[in-house]
């Protein structure tokens, strides 16, 4: 399926994608809504949890992977992500169990929550009031943060704000994250033309390729995986987010581009890769050296290099901003391919 970049500034085409683009633009608003809805419970939870530090933190349920990406490098006590059913056998009254359940209807998550209550764990659950998970969370040591939007990122920010306040996670200010998302909504707006719109520029850059995405930090890598998922859904094509060694193998096996090739003469030709680097400003030597190595390998094999960056204040805000830019780009890819 060919990509028509003219559709990215076409009013009629953009109107067809209005609902999807509007949902992306409202990401900052959803973060604020979740923060406001959780404020009262969060204040009480900070007072209770601040009395003593838990032996360990367990992030339970299928949505625990984002918490893992944020907390694992910085949590001052042992941290375990437990995406499967139930809880670790050792979890008990000395431990804090954290559960994200933006929808609240997952039976396995409800089971894990009930198990935490039965064992007397300190428990923080983010779920809609009256949902299956919320019903199983009722207990003496439970803090239920009522969710409003079903947005995993917005719900996670509310929980991370709590963990920040009890010194178990990185600095996370919902207003800062929301502002970063609002800024992306402005610069990636459908009303900003493709000459100055970073998401449209990225979409054009990877439109005729199979993207390879890499982030050097834990959160940048997580954002890369989520963007790759969005690109696959938008295009039906391969999009690979992986470690540097895996991507280097692909880059180094790529034959140099034929500058005389006519893509219109052979529309069924195999797509070339394009490298997308997610750069959250990390100056760690291992990150910068690996980033340069990937970029050099791409240039040596005639592979296009695109970059998603963010200078937002705080690693959670930078993660949210990079993810938002990549998700906007996926939406514009879908639009340019006539898929929505």
C-alpha angles and dihedrals in degrees: 000000000000124000120232110198090190089074090065091072097031111115094210094050092045090051089059090055094043097110094052094044092045090053089054092047090054094057093103091049091054091052090054093046092053092047092051093045092051098041099099096043091042093055091051091046092051090053092050099040094042092068094079138001116249121241090236142350120234119193103201133191135039093293092059095098094082091051088049092054091051102038108032096075096046112023108121093214129050110290128202129184110208109185094164128080122296126359136287110282093242097053112117148132095320093057136080118227117198122193129186112199107160092173098029100207101103110121095203092052090049088052092052090049092050089050091052091051091049092052093048096244122163101255134199114184126180108198140125114279111258093020123131092256093047091051091054092047097066109123147117095266098040128114110193113198105200111227125212111181112038087231110141095205095048091048092047091052090055091051093045089051088058093047090048091054092053091046097248099111143030124286106288121176112178091208091056092049091047091049090051090052091047090053091053089049089056099046093040095043117137086235091064110084125238093258092070104018111101094200093051090046090052092047091053091046094056100029096104097037147068101249124227112202127199134175121183100209126058093254095043089052090050090051089050092055092049092048090049089054090052092049092050091051092046098048109017087231133120116275117174126199110184148134119296096255091055092049092046089057089056094044095048091049092054114107116229113270118262104234090198095053117119109217091195092055091057108027091166094060116129113269118246121229124255121202118228115191118199105208117187093175098265111163095192108136094230090054097047094045092050092046091053091047092054093046091049093050090050093051092046090057098041094253118152116242123211127179134209111199139173133190094188118142109263135015095262091052091048090050091051093048095049091047090050094051090050092047091050089051090053090052091052090047090055090048094049091050091052093246097121 
